[in-house]
Structures are given as structure tokens and as C-alpha cells.
């Protein structure tokens, strides 16, 4: 059985076989960084309960955000404040092709 497939792509028989093999193994748990990173990112995406859309424009080399009227955030220039978190967006010059 391939080990690099996502769980969603397994049919029930393959999934059951994978669970059975996991339960019967004796070696310690190991996970590649890529698999761990994928799992963390997926959990973070699933934890999202609300989306806040911000608008703005680029002026020269600066992004200027519009202040949202109903969202629980403060947007000022290139800064976004959500609760105790402050995000600062900085644009970089594109690298030459």
C-alpha cells in the first residue's frame, strides 16, 4: 500500500488495513516534517470559523487598507489589529526575471 496518499483518497478497506497496521506496529511514532506541516496547516484551516475580507489599494510601494465598518478588526494603513494581534504588511520589490 502506498504511504503518501491522503486519508480521504483511501477506500474503506484500505483505511481499515492502515489502521490495523498502525495498531499492531511496535516502532515509535515518526512523522516527516512535510507531513507534520500539512497536518498543522489543515487543522488551522479547519479551525477557521469566520472570514473577514479587507479591501485596499497599493500606493507606490505601500499597501493602504480600508477600515472595515462591521468587522472586529482595525485596519490602518498597512496594519491590521485583531484583538491582541497586530499584523503589518510590507511589500517587497519583485525580483528581476
VENURVEN-V26404 format. One record per residue. N is the residue number from 1. RES is the residue in one letter. PHI is phi in degrees with one decimal (999 if undefined). PSI is psi as a letter, one per 20 degrees, with the letter a starting at -180 (* if undefined). D_CENTER is the distance of its C-alpha to the mean C-alpha in Angstrom with 2 decimals. Layout:
n->N res->RES phi->PHI psi->PSI d_center->D_CENTER
n->N res->RES phi->PHI psi->PSI d_center->D_CENTER
//
This chain:
n->1 res->X phi->999 psi->p d_center->28.54
n->2 res->X phi->-67.9 psi->q d_center->25.60
n->3 res->X phi->-107.4 psi->j d_center->22.96
n->4 res->X phi->-105.3 psi->j d_center->20.10
n->5 res->X phi->-91.1 psi->q d_center->19.61
n->6 res->X phi->-75.1 psi->q d_center->16.96
n->7 res->X phi->-58.1 psi->h d_center->18.55
n->8 res->X phi->-63.3 psi->h d_center->18.46
n->9 res->X phi->-89.5 psi->i d_center->20.77
n->10 res->X phi->-83.7 psi->q d_center->23.38
n->11 res->X phi->-79.6 psi->r d_center->26.46
n->12 res->X phi->-55.3 psi->h d_center->27.75
n->13 res->X phi->-65.0 psi->g d_center->30.28
n->14 res->X phi->-63.8 psi->g d_center->27.85
n->15 res->X phi->-62.8 psi->g d_center->25.50
n->16 res->X phi->-60.5 psi->g d_center->28.56
n->17 res->X phi->-63.4 psi->g d_center->29.76
n->18 res->X phi->-65.3 psi->g d_center->26.51
n->19 res->X phi->-63.8 psi->g d_center->26.60
n->20 res->X phi->-60.6 psi->g d_center->30.31
n->21 res->X phi->-63.2 psi->h d_center->29.88
n->22 res->X phi->-64.5 psi->g d_center->27.25
n->23 res->X phi->-66.8 psi->h d_center->29.63
n->24 res->X phi->-93.1 psi->i d_center->32.56
n->25 res->X phi->-78.6 psi->r d_center->31.21
n->26 res->X phi->-120.5 psi->i d_center->32.55
n->27 res->X phi->-75.5 psi->q d_center->30.45
n->28 res->X phi->-67.4 psi->q d_center->27.82
n->29 res->X phi->-65.0 psi->p d_center->24.13
n->30 res->X phi->-139.8 psi->q d_center->22.30
n->31 res->X phi->-149.7 psi->p d_center->18.89
n->32 res->X phi->-68.9 psi->q d_center->17.89
n->33 res->X phi->-59.9 psi->h d_center->15.27
n->34 res->X phi->-62.4 psi->g d_center->13.55
n->35 res->X phi->-67.3 psi->g d_center->13.69
n->36 res->X phi->-63.8 psi->g d_center->12.56
n->37 res->X phi->-61.1 psi->g d_center->9.46
n->38 res->X phi->-61.7 psi->g d_center->8.76
n->39 res->X phi->-64.9 psi->g d_center->9.72
n->40 res->X phi->-64.2 psi->g d_center->7.76
n->41 res->X phi->-62.9 psi->g d_center->4.27
n->42 res->X phi->-66.0 psi->g d_center->6.44
n->43 res->X phi->-62.6 psi->g d_center->8.04
n->44 res->X phi->-63.2 psi->g d_center->5.63
n->45 res->X phi->-65.0 psi->h d_center->5.34
n->46 res->X phi->-70.0 psi->h d_center->9.01
n->47 res->X phi->-79.6 psi->i d_center->9.82
n->48 res->X phi->-67.7 psi->p d_center->9.55
n->49 res->X phi->-113.4 psi->i d_center->13.28
n->50 res->X phi->-149.7 psi->q d_center->14.00
n->51 res->X phi->-115.8 psi->p d_center->13.15
n->52 res->X phi->-114.6 psi->p d_center->15.18
n->53 res->X phi->-100.0 psi->p d_center->16.28
n->54 res->X phi->-110.9 psi->q d_center->17.93
n->55 res->X phi->-117.5 psi->r d_center->20.56
n->56 res->X phi->176.9 psi->a d_center->22.36
n->57 res->X phi->-146.9 psi->r d_center->24.09
n->58 res->X phi->-97.1 psi->p d_center->24.58
n->59 res->X phi->-120.7 psi->o d_center->27.92
n->60 res->X phi->66.5 psi->d d_center->29.03
n->61 res->X phi->-109.8 psi->k d_center->26.40
n->62 res->X phi->-127.3 psi->q d_center->24.83
n->63 res->X phi->-96.9 psi->p d_center->22.38
n->64 res->X phi->-119.9 psi->o d_center->23.98
n->65 res->X phi->-90.6 psi->q d_center->22.04
n->66 res->X phi->-78.2 psi->q d_center->24.03
n->67 res->X phi->-79.0 psi->p d_center->24.23
n->68 res->X phi->-70.2 psi->q d_center->23.00
n->69 res->X phi->-88.6 psi->h d_center->25.87
n->70 res->X phi->-114.4 psi->i d_center->24.42
n->71 res->X phi->-80.0 psi->q d_center->20.90
n->72 res->X phi->-80.9 psi->l d_center->20.67
n->73 res->X phi->-134.6 psi->r d_center->19.70
n->74 res->X phi->-117.9 psi->p d_center->21.94
n->75 res->X phi->-116.5 psi->p d_center->21.45
n->76 res->X phi->-142.5 psi->o d_center->24.07
n->77 res->X phi->61.1 psi->d d_center->24.35
n->78 res->X phi->-105.4 psi->j d_center->21.25
n->79 res->X phi->-114.5 psi->q d_center->20.15
n->80 res->X phi->-128.4 psi->p d_center->18.08
n->81 res->X phi->-114.7 psi->p d_center->19.01
n->82 res->X phi->-128.3 psi->o d_center->17.34
n->83 res->X phi->58.7 psi->c d_center->19.45
n->84 res->X phi->-93.8 psi->j d_center->19.72
n->85 res->X phi->-107.0 psi->p d_center->16.76
n->86 res->X phi->-116.8 psi->o d_center->17.85
n->87 res->X phi->-102.1 psi->p d_center->15.71
n->88 res->X phi->-118.3 psi->p d_center->17.94
n->89 res->X phi->-99.1 psi->p d_center->17.26
n->90 res->X phi->-121.8 psi->p d_center->19.53
n->91 res->X phi->-87.9 psi->q d_center->20.36
n->92 res->X phi->-118.1 psi->q d_center->21.73
n->93 res->X phi->-69.9 psi->p d_center->24.47
n->94 res->X phi->-63.2 psi->q d_center->23.68
n->95 res->X phi->-73.9 psi->q d_center->25.04
n->96 res->X phi->-62.0 psi->q d_center->28.27
n->97 res->X phi->-73.3 psi->* d_center->28.20
//
